[in-house]
Amino acid sequence: MSSISERLFNNIFGREFSFSSDTISDVTEKTMGASYAKLKEEITACAAVMETLPREELEVVSHDGLHLKGYLFRNDVPTDKTAICVHGYHSTGFVDFASIGLEYLRRGFNLLLPINRACGESEGEWTTFGIHERNDTTLWVDMVSKLFPGGEIVLHGCSMGGSTVCMMADKELPGNVRAIVSDCAFSDINEEFAHMLQLLAHLPRWPILNSIEKQFKKRIGVGFSEYYPLKSVKNARYPMFFVHGEDDSYVPPQNSEKLYAACPTDKRLLIIPGYGHAAAHLAGNSGYYGPIFEFLGRHMTLPNA
């Protein structure tokens, strides 16, 4: 079992594979739901626009010495309002936030797209499903707070990025963090892995998950049960908006329902019918952006207000 769990660990957490609009597999298409084709089309179109926009390459150094890259898009109209958008598993902000990022820019925000450890141009061998990424993203919050003193920050995460920003909810962040938006986050790492084992391979959680977690703890230094989104959200310090596609089979919407129920701060839950994983924003202004920005407007001064 140890050799099998080691191979599984390398395949799940290693950086070798990365998603793009061209490399998403048939299995992933199945898990993403019926809205996948439209999602892929929009990602391709919006990413092409994002690539043409002027941006600054920034860098932070993680607690374990990794050089992590990020891209800052300053709004054409100078502002101190910034959206930090955290991408998902083995992805980049140019994929997961191609459309949402453009919307933040259209609405007058600056946009920061961090590149998670073990992804893209950032260093690192292992993805840690938010455990280390939550501290990495805190470094980006600190940088934005220094770049725009007295400004206001929104944290917006998608998929694993949604779970990452949830795991930041109990942290004492700079006072200019106004709200957190969590899109299709998993609430518990163990439960998500168990769900995926059943969905994709029809395998039981024991003894596979136990073996994988032993490998994780050996390589990463902590276990799944030490840090997970639901635990952090129970002690949240910031207003939180939870959004999920109702047809998400990859990370079922019950995850956001659990997170919403546990959150003690001002909160809203939006489950959007007809959309699969990471595709809820396809509902557009009335279905997705309108409710989110109405919520943000209760907790900060919106740039175009």
BALOBA-1460 file (C-alpha; in Angstrom, 3 decimals):
// residues 305
<rec num="1" residu="m" x="0.000" y="0.000" z="0.000"/>
<rec num="2" residu="s" x="2.852" y="2.408" z="0.699"/>
<rec num="3" residu="s" x="4.065" y="2.315" z="-2.934"/>
<rec num="4" residu="i" x="0.499" y="2.793" z="-4.204"/>
<rec num="5" residu="s" x="-0.148" y="5.686" z="-1.808"/>
<rec num="6" residu="e" x="3.156" y="7.268" z="-2.799"/>
<rec num="7" residu="r" x="2.195" y="7.150" z="-6.471"/>
<rec num="8" residu="l" x="-1.228" y="8.549" z="-5.667"/>
<rec num="9" residu="f" x="0.343" y="11.302" z="-3.592"/>
<rec num="10" residu="n" x="2.690" y="12.267" z="-6.432"/>
<rec num="11" residu="n" x="-0.172" y="12.282" z="-8.942"/>
<rec num="12" residu="i" x="-2.526" y="14.312" z="-6.737"/>
<rec num="13" residu="f" x="-0.155" y="16.788" z="-5.130"/>
<rec num="14" residu="g" x="2.766" y="17.009" z="-7.573"/>
<rec num="15" residu="r" x="3.053" y="19.872" z="-10.020"/>
<rec num="16" residu="e" x="3.519" y="17.887" z="-13.234"/>
<rec num="17" residu="f" x="-0.002" y="18.336" z="-14.585"/>
<rec num="18" residu="s" x="-1.676" y="21.720" z="-14.995"/>
<rec num="19" residu="f" x="-5.086" y="22.676" z="-16.330"/>
<rec num="20" residu="s" x="-5.662" y="24.990" z="-19.258"/>
<rec num="21" residu="s" x="-8.578" y="25.509" z="-21.590"/>
<rec num="22" residu="d" x="-6.922" y="22.982" z="-23.938"/>
<rec num="23" residu="t" x="-5.800" y="20.252" z="-21.528"/>
<rec num="24" residu="i" x="-8.960" y="19.517" z="-19.528"/>
<rec num="25" residu="s" x="-9.597" y="15.793" z="-19.874"/>
<rec num="26" residu="d" x="-12.795" y="13.890" z="-20.598"/>
<rec num="27" residu="v" x="-12.928" y="12.851" z="-16.945"/>
<rec num="28" residu="t" x="-12.734" y="16.480" z="-15.894"/>
<rec num="29" residu="e" x="-15.424" y="17.379" z="-18.424"/>
<rec num="30" residu="k" x="-17.652" y="14.780" z="-16.802"/>
<rec num="31" residu="t" x="-17.085" y="16.230" z="-13.333"/>
<rec num="32" residu="m" x="-17.478" y="19.851" z="-14.494"/>
<rec num="33" residu="g" x="-21.047" y="19.263" z="-15.652"/>
<rec num="34" residu="a" x="-23.161" y="20.153" z="-18.683"/>
<rec num="35" residu="s" x="-22.061" y="23.816" z="-18.594"/>
<rec num="36" residu="y" x="-18.452" y="22.795" z="-19.256"/>
<rec num="37" residu="a" x="-18.509" y="23.486" z="-23.002"/>
<rec num="38" residu="k" x="-19.726" y="27.048" z="-22.472"/>
<rec num="39" residu="l" x="-17.221" y="27.508" z="-19.642"/>
<rec num="40" residu="k" x="-14.302" y="26.375" z="-21.807"/>
<rec num="41" residu="e" x="-15.393" y="28.714" z="-24.599"/>
<rec num="42" residu="e" x="-15.576" y="31.674" z="-22.234"/>
<rec num="43" residu="i" x="-12.223" y="30.868" z="-20.593"/>
<rec num="44" residu="t" x="-10.536" y="30.792" z="-24.007"/>
<rec num="45" residu="a" x="-12.023" y="34.112" z="-25.100"/>
<rec num="46" residu="c" x="-11.479" y="35.978" z="-21.828"/>
<rec num="47" residu="a" x="-7.972" y="34.614" z="-21.255"/>
<rec num="48" residu="a" x="-6.969" y="35.975" z="-24.668"/>
<rec num="49" residu="v" x="-8.172" y="39.418" z="-23.555"/>
<rec num="50" residu="m" x="-6.395" y="39.146" z="-20.196"/>
<rec num="51" residu="e" x="-3.115" y="38.331" z="-21.927"/>
<rec num="52" residu="t" x="-3.242" y="41.647" z="-23.802"/>
<rec num="53" residu="l" x="-3.669" y="43.814" z="-20.702"/>
<rec num="54" residu="p" x="-0.747" y="45.657" z="-19.103"/>
<rec num="55" residu="r" x="0.309" y="44.125" z="-15.806"/>
<rec num="56" residu="e" x="3.107" y="44.092" z="-13.273"/>
<rec num="57" residu="e" x="4.856" y="40.880" z="-12.263"/>
<rec num="58" residu="l" x="5.271" y="40.726" z="-8.494"/>
<rec num="59" residu="e" x="6.911" y="38.216" z="-6.170"/>
<rec num="60" residu="v" x="6.674" y="37.118" z="-2.556"/>
<rec num="61" residu="v" x="8.770" y="34.551" z="-0.706"/>
<rec num="62" residu="s" x="6.875" y="31.942" z="1.302"/>
<rec num="63" residu="h" x="7.679" y="30.836" z="4.851"/>
<rec num="64" residu="d" x="9.487" y="27.826" z="3.373"/>
<rec num="65" residu="g" x="11.549" y="29.864" z="0.922"/>
<rec num="66" residu="l" x="9.541" y="29.489" z="-2.302"/>
<rec num="67" residu="h" x="9.503" y="32.356" z="-4.780"/>
<rec num="68" residu="l" x="5.856" y="32.877" z="-5.715"/>
<rec num="69" residu="k" x="4.771" y="34.991" z="-8.671"/>
<rec num="70" residu="g" x="1.691" y="37.113" z="-9.120"/>
<rec num="71" residu="y" x="0.314" y="39.624" z="-11.609"/>
<rec num="72" residu="l" x="-1.147" y="43.000" z="-10.684"/>
<rec num="73" residu="f" x="-3.516" y="44.712" z="-13.113"/>
<rec num="74" residu="r" x="-3.922" y="48.349" z="-12.101"/>
<rec num="75" residu="n" x="-7.250" y="49.816" z="-13.113"/>
<rec num="76" residu="d" x="-7.194" y="52.467" z="-15.841"/>
<rec num="77" residu="v" x="-8.928" y="54.768" z="-13.365"/>
<rec num="78" residu="p" x="-6.621" y="54.961" z="-10.314"/>
<rec num="79" residu="t" x="-8.153" y="53.287" z="-7.260"/>
<rec num="80" residu="d" x="-7.130" y="51.760" z="-3.949"/>
<rec num="81" residu="k" x="-9.781" y="48.999" z="-4.182"/>
<rec num="82" residu="t" x="-8.268" y="45.626" z="-5.054"/>
<rec num="83" residu="a" x="-9.613" y="42.138" z="-5.684"/>
<rec num="84" residu="i" x="-7.170" y="39.328" z="-4.895"/>
<rec num="85" residu="c" x="-8.435" y="36.321" z="-6.860"/>
<rec num="86" residu="v" x="-7.095" y="32.909" z="-5.858"/>
<rec num="87" residu="h" x="-7.202" y="30.152" z="-8.467"/>
<rec num="88" residu="g" x="-7.940" y="26.476" z="-8.007"/>
<rec num="89" residu="y" x="-6.198" y="23.136" z="-8.194"/>
<rec num="90" residu="h" x="-3.289" y="23.009" z="-10.678"/>
<rec num="91" residu="s" x="-4.698" y="26.020" z="-12.498"/>
<rec num="92" residu="t" x="-3.890" y="29.734" z="-12.854"/>
<rec num="93" residu="g" x="-5.778" y="32.985" z="-12.471"/>
<rec num="94" residu="f" x="-5.714" y="33.358" z="-16.256"/>
<rec num="95" residu="v" x="-7.985" y="30.283" z="-16.402"/>
<rec num="96" residu="d" x="-10.163" y="30.394" z="-13.287"/>
<rec num="97" residu="f" x="-10.490" y="34.193" z="-13.215"/>
<rec num="98" residu="a" x="-10.326" y="35.053" z="-16.896"/>
<rec num="99" residu="s" x="-13.942" y="36.222" z="-16.856"/>
<rec num="100" residu="i" x="-14.387" y="37.197" z="-13.194"/>
<rec num="101" residu="g" x="-11.115" y="39.132" z="-13.224"/>
<rec num="102" residu="l" x="-12.235" y="41.185" z="-16.216"/>
<rec num="103" residu="e" x="-15.485" y="41.944" z="-14.377"/>
<rec num="104" residu="y" x="-13.575" y="43.286" z="-11.368"/>
<rec num="105" residu="l" x="-11.562" y="45.516" z="-13.710"/>
<rec num="106" residu="r" x="-14.721" y="46.716" z="-15.461"/>
<rec num="107" residu="r" x="-16.205" y="47.608" z="-12.083"/>
<rec num="108" residu="g" x="-13.218" y="49.783" z="-11.189"/>
<rec num="109" residu="f" x="-11.054" y="47.455" z="-9.067"/>
<rec num="110" residu="n" x="-7.399" y="46.681" z="-9.327"/>
<rec num="111" residu="l" x="-6.864" y="42.946" z="-9.830"/>
<rec num="112" residu="l" x="-4.162" y="40.725" z="-8.354"/>
<rec num="113" residu="l" x="-3.795" y="37.183" z="-9.681"/>
<rec num="114" residu="p" x="-1.400" y="35.211" z="-7.451"/>
<rec num="115" residu="i" x="0.069" y="31.998" z="-8.839"/>
<rec num="116" residu="n" x="-0.150" y="29.286" z="-6.213"/>
<rec num="117" residu="r" x="2.861" y="27.218" z="-5.174"/>
<rec num="118" residu="a" x="3.623" y="24.322" z="-7.529"/>
<rec num="119" residu="c" x="1.724" y="26.065" z="-10.335"/>
<rec num="120" residu="g" x="2.882" y="28.055" z="-13.346"/>
<rec num="121" residu="e" x="5.853" y="30.334" z="-12.728"/>
<rec num="122" residu="s" x="5.752" y="29.901" z="-8.956"/>
<rec num="123" residu="e" x="8.202" y="27.561" z="-7.265"/>
<rec num="124" residu="g" x="7.235" y="24.541" z="-5.229"/>
<rec num="125" residu="e" x="6.874" y="20.821" z="-5.674"/>
<rec num="126" residu="w" x="3.572" y="20.176" z="-3.910"/>
<rec num="127" residu="t" x="0.053" y="21.601" z="-3.906"/>
<rec num="128" residu="t" x="-1.320" y="21.494" z="-0.341"/>
<rec num="129" residu="f" x="-5.058" y="22.136" z="-0.913"/>
<rec num="130" residu="g" x="-5.063" y="25.438" z="0.929"/>
<rec num="131" residu="i" x="-2.992" y="24.490" z="3.972"/>
<rec num="132" residu="h" x="0.142" y="26.380" z="2.911"/>
<rec num="133" residu="e" x="-1.637" y="28.431" z="0.233"/>
<rec num="134" residu="r" x="-3.613" y="30.289" z="2.915"/>
<rec num="135" residu="n" x="-0.342" y="31.629" z="4.346"/>
<rec num="136" residu="d" x="1.040" y="32.344" z="0.874"/>
<rec num="137" residu="t" x="-2.059" y="34.394" z="0.051"/>
<rec num="138" residu="t" x="-1.657" y="36.317" z="3.308"/>
<rec num="139" residu="l" x="1.693" y="37.534" z="1.935"/>
<rec num="140" residu="w" x="-0.146" y="38.925" z="-1.096"/>
<rec num="141" residu="v" x="-2.642" y="40.659" z="1.188"/>
<rec num="142" residu="d" x="0.273" y="42.262" z="3.028"/>
<rec num="143" residu="m" x="1.825" y="43.408" z="-0.256"/>
<rec num="144" residu="v" x="-1.411" y="44.941" z="-1.556"/>
<rec num="145" residu="s" x="-1.931" y="46.680" z="1.797"/>
<rec num="146" residu="k" x="1.486" y="48.320" z="1.385"/>
<rec num="147" residu="l" x="0.948" y="49.197" z="-2.277"/>
<rec num="148" residu="f" x="-2.412" y="50.832" z="-1.521"/>
<rec num="149" residu="p" x="-2.305" y="52.110" z="2.086"/>
<rec num="150" residu="g" x="-5.764" y="52.718" z="3.427"/>
<rec num="151" residu="g" x="-7.309" y="50.863" z="0.492"/>
<rec num="152" residu="e" x="-9.851" y="48.080" z="0.582"/>
<rec num="153" residu="i" x="-9.403" y="44.418" z="-0.380"/>
<rec num="154" residu="v" x="-11.765" y="41.651" z="-1.467"/>
<rec num="155" residu="l" x="-10.549" y="38.039" z="-1.355"/>
<rec num="156" residu="h" x="-12.238" y="35.931" z="-4.041"/>
<rec num="157" residu="g" x="-11.349" y="32.264" z="-4.467"/>
<rec num="158" residu="c" x="-12.578" y="29.591" z="-6.867"/>
<rec num="159" residu="s" x="-12.608" y="25.829" z="-6.171"/>
<rec num="160" residu="m" x="-9.438" y="25.068" z="-4.174"/>
<rec num="161" residu="g" x="-8.905" y="28.832" z="-4.170"/>
<rec num="162" residu="g" x="-12.340" y="29.189" z="-2.587"/>
<rec num="163" residu="s" x="-11.286" y="26.759" z="0.099"/>
<rec num="164" residu="t" x="-8.017" y="28.671" z="0.522"/>
<rec num="165" residu="v" x="-9.767" y="31.992" z="1.209"/>
<rec num="166" residu="c" x="-12.141" y="30.172" z="3.581"/>
<rec num="167" residu="m" x="-9.088" y="28.943" z="5.471"/>
<rec num="168" residu="m" x="-8.002" y="32.579" z="5.797"/>
<rec num="169" residu="a" x="-11.325" y="33.591" z="7.373"/>
<rec num="170" residu="d" x="-10.094" y="33.130" z="10.951"/>
<rec num="171" residu="k" x="-6.729" y="34.818" z="10.374"/>
<rec num="172" residu="e" x="-5.971" y="38.288" z="11.688"/>
<rec num="173" residu="l" x="-5.469" y="39.975" z="8.325"/>
<rec num="174" residu="p" x="-4.806" y="43.674" z="7.687"/>
<rec num="175" residu="g" x="-7.829" y="45.812" z="8.452"/>
<rec num="176" residu="n" x="-8.414" y="46.726" z="4.814"/>
<rec num="177" residu="v" x="-9.711" y="43.209" z="4.012"/>
<rec num="178" residu="r" x="-13.433" y="43.887" z="3.747"/>
<rec num="179" residu="a" x="-14.974" y="40.592" z="2.611"/>
<rec num="180" residu="i" x="-14.343" y="37.075" z="1.339"/>
<rec num="181" residu="v" x="-16.080" y="35.491" z="-1.662"/>
<rec num="182" residu="s" x="-15.913" y="31.689" z="-1.791"/>
<rec num="183" residu="d" x="-16.923" y="30.075" z="-5.090"/>
<rec num="184" residu="c" x="-17.465" y="26.260" z="-5.164"/>
<rec num="185" residu="a" x="-15.167" y="25.526" z="-2.214"/>
<rec num="186" residu="f" x="-14.846" y="22.168" z="-0.517"/>
<rec num="187" residu="s" x="-15.504" y="22.295" z="3.217"/>
<rec num="188" residu="d" x="-13.281" y="19.400" z="4.311"/>
<rec num="189" residu="i" x="-10.272" y="17.923" z="2.515"/>
<rec num="190" residu="n" x="-10.897" y="14.360" z="3.696"/>
<rec num="191" residu="e" x="-14.532" y="14.462" z="2.622"/>
<rec num="192" residu="e" x="-13.657" y="15.852" z="-0.803"/>
<rec num="193" residu="f" x="-11.036" y="13.171" z="-1.428"/>
<rec num="194" residu="a" x="-13.459" y="10.475" z="-0.297"/>
<rec num="195" residu="h" x="-16.081" y="11.900" z="-2.657"/>
<rec num="196" residu="m" x="-13.662" y="11.911" z="-5.598"/>
<rec num="197" residu="l" x="-12.497" y="8.340" z="-4.915"/>
<rec num="198" residu="q" x="-16.105" y="7.217" z="-5.112"/>
<rec num="199" residu="l" x="-17.071" y="9.417" z="-8.076"/>
<rec num="200" residu="l" x="-14.119" y="8.624" z="-10.331"/>
<rec num="201" residu="a" x="-12.962" y="5.172" z="-9.206"/>
<rec num="202" residu="h" x="-15.754" y="3.730" z="-7.036"/>
<rec num="203" residu="l" x="-13.206" y="3.129" z="-4.278"/>
<rec num="204" residu="p" x="-13.769" y="3.268" z="-0.500"/>
<rec num="205" residu="r" x="-12.003" y="5.874" z="1.600"/>
<rec num="206" residu="w" x="-10.274" y="3.281" z="3.807"/>
<rec num="207" residu="p" x="-7.459" y="2.364" z="3.637"/>
<rec num="208" residu="i" x="-6.543" y="4.613" z="0.691"/>
<rec num="209" residu="l" x="-7.129" y="7.994" z="2.328"/>
<rec num="210" residu="n" x="-5.340" y="6.942" z="5.481"/>
<rec num="211" residu="s" x="-2.281" y="5.976" z="3.433"/>
<rec num="212" residu="i" x="-2.375" y="9.181" z="1.373"/>
<rec num="213" residu="e" x="-2.636" y="11.319" z="4.494"/>
<rec num="214" residu="k" x="0.405" y="9.571" z="5.980"/>
<rec num="215" residu="q" x="2.349" y="10.489" z="2.830"/>
<rec num="216" residu="f" x="0.986" y="14.043" z="3.012"/>
<rec num="217" residu="k" x="2.017" y="14.468" z="6.625"/>
<rec num="218" residu="k" x="5.462" y="13.028" z="5.866"/>
<rec num="219" residu="r" x="6.051" y="15.415" z="2.930"/>
<rec num="220" residu="i" x="4.104" y="18.513" z="3.993"/>
<rec num="221" residu="g" x="4.437" y="18.281" z="7.774"/>
<rec num="222" residu="v" x="0.747" y="18.494" z="8.709"/>
<rec num="223" residu="g" x="-2.337" y="16.315" z="8.295"/>
<rec num="224" residu="f" x="-5.662" y="17.010" z="6.587"/>
<rec num="225" residu="s" x="-7.485" y="17.164" z="9.904"/>
<rec num="226" residu="e" x="-5.325" y="20.000" z="11.282"/>
<rec num="227" residu="y" x="-6.454" y="22.706" z="8.839"/>
<rec num="228" residu="y" x="-9.595" y="22.667" z="6.706"/>
<rec num="229" residu="p" x="-12.111" y="25.282" z="5.512"/>
<rec num="230" residu="l" x="-15.026" y="24.425" z="7.795"/>
<rec num="231" residu="k" x="-12.823" y="24.698" z="10.886"/>
<rec num="232" residu="s" x="-11.658" y="28.183" z="9.895"/>
<rec num="233" residu="v" x="-15.075" y="29.440" z="8.815"/>
<rec num="234" residu="k" x="-16.548" y="28.543" z="12.216"/>
<rec num="235" residu="n" x="-14.296" y="31.284" z="13.601"/>
<rec num="236" residu="a" x="-14.562" y="33.707" z="10.691"/>
<rec num="237" residu="r" x="-13.701" y="37.377" z="11.273"/>
<rec num="238" residu="y" x="-14.928" y="38.751" z="7.913"/>
<rec num="239" residu="p" x="-18.199" y="38.967" z="5.968"/>
<rec num="240" residu="m" x="-18.474" y="35.967" z="3.652"/>
<rec num="241" residu="f" x="-20.351" y="35.314" z="0.419"/>
<rec num="242" residu="f" x="-20.701" y="31.648" z="-0.582"/>
<rec num="243" residu="v" x="-21.667" y="30.755" z="-4.157"/>
<rec num="244" residu="h" x="-21.966" y="27.377" z="-5.855"/>
<rec num="245" residu="g" x="-23.355" y="25.841" z="-9.026"/>
<rec num="246" residu="e" x="-26.227" y="23.525" z="-8.183"/>
<rec num="247" residu="d" x="-25.083" y="20.957" z="-10.778"/>
<rec num="248" residu="d" x="-21.526" y="20.711" z="-9.434"/>
<rec num="249" residu="s" x="-20.608" y="17.019" z="-9.103"/>
<rec num="250" residu="y" x="-16.892" y="17.689" z="-8.562"/>
<rec num="251" residu="v" x="-17.419" y="19.640" z="-5.328"/>
<rec num="252" residu="p" x="-21.124" y="19.229" z="-4.469"/>
<rec num="253" residu="p" x="-23.001" y="22.384" z="-3.387"/>
<rec num="254" residu="q" x="-23.635" y="20.872" z="0.055"/>
<rec num="255" residu="n" x="-20.076" y="22.013" z="0.819"/>
<rec num="256" residu="s" x="-21.044" y="25.676" z="0.542"/>
<rec num="257" residu="e" x="-24.219" y="25.009" z="2.496"/>
<rec num="258" residu="k" x="-22.138" y="23.627" z="5.376"/>
<rec num="259" residu="l" x="-19.742" y="26.572" z="5.236"/>
<rec num="260" residu="y" x="-22.591" y="29.071" z="5.198"/>
<rec num="261" residu="a" x="-24.309" y="27.413" z="8.154"/>
<rec num="262" residu="a" x="-21.092" y="27.522" z="10.194"/>
<rec num="263" residu="c" x="-20.149" y="31.150" z="9.435"/>
<rec num="264" residu="p" x="-20.803" y="33.528" z="12.380"/>
<rec num="265" residu="t" x="-20.362" y="36.811" z="10.467"/>
<rec num="266" residu="d" x="-22.561" y="38.644" z="7.968"/>
<rec num="267" residu="k" x="-23.031" y="36.130" z="5.153"/>
<rec num="268" residu="r" x="-24.963" y="35.118" z="2.079"/>
<rec num="269" residu="l" x="-25.394" y="31.808" z="0.256"/>
<rec num="270" residu="l" x="-26.179" y="31.639" z="-3.464"/>
<rec num="271" residu="i" x="-26.790" y="28.266" z="-5.147"/>
<rec num="272" residu="i" x="-27.235" y="28.774" z="-8.902"/>
<rec num="273" residu="p" x="-29.211" y="26.144" z="-10.865"/>
<rec num="274" residu="g" x="-27.929" y="24.892" z="-14.208"/>
<rec num="275" residu="y" x="-24.197" y="25.303" z="-13.659"/>
<rec num="276" residu="g" x="-21.450" y="22.855" z="-12.811"/>
<rec num="277" residu="h" x="-18.073" y="23.261" z="-11.147"/>
<rec num="278" residu="a" x="-16.453" y="26.717" z="-11.370"/>
<rec num="279" residu="a" x="-19.128" y="27.797" z="-13.855"/>
<rec num="280" residu="a" x="-21.613" y="29.699" z="-11.670"/>
<rec num="281" residu="h" x="-20.348" y="33.040" z="-12.984"/>
<rec num="282" residu="l" x="-21.836" y="32.126" z="-16.383"/>
<rec num="283" residu="a" x="-25.160" y="33.192" z="-14.817"/>
<rec num="284" residu="g" x="-23.982" y="36.744" z="-15.512"/>
<rec num="285" residu="n" x="-24.863" y="39.977" z="-13.802"/>
<rec num="286" residu="s" x="-28.329" y="39.119" z="-12.526"/>
<rec num="287" residu="g" x="-27.434" y="35.610" z="-11.397"/>
<rec num="288" residu="y" x="-23.857" y="35.976" z="-10.097"/>
<rec num="289" residu="y" x="-22.190" y="39.380" z="-10.189"/>
<rec num="290" residu="g" x="-25.159" y="41.463" z="-9.070"/>
<rec num="291" residu="p" x="-25.681" y="39.600" z="-5.777"/>
<rec num="292" residu="i" x="-21.943" y="39.494" z="-5.063"/>
<rec num="293" residu="f" x="-21.337" y="43.196" z="-5.637"/>
<rec num="294" residu="e" x="-24.492" y="44.129" z="-3.740"/>
<rec num="295" residu="f" x="-23.050" y="42.190" z="-0.787"/>
<rec num="296" residu="l" x="-19.623" y="43.805" z="-1.187"/>
<rec num="297" residu="g" x="-21.270" y="47.212" z="-1.300"/>
<rec num="298" residu="r" x="-22.567" y="46.644" z="2.216"/>
<rec num="299" residu="h" x="-19.025" y="46.282" z="3.526"/>
<rec num="300" residu="m" x="-16.888" y="48.627" z="1.424"/>
<rec num="301" residu="t" x="-17.070" y="51.607" z="-0.872"/>
<rec num="302" residu="l" x="-17.271" y="50.211" z="-4.387"/>
<rec num="303" residu="p" x="-15.020" y="52.002" z="-6.907"/>
<rec num="304" residu="n" x="-17.809" y="52.995" z="-9.294"/>
<rec num="305" residu="a" x="-20.361" y="53.824" z="-6.581"/>
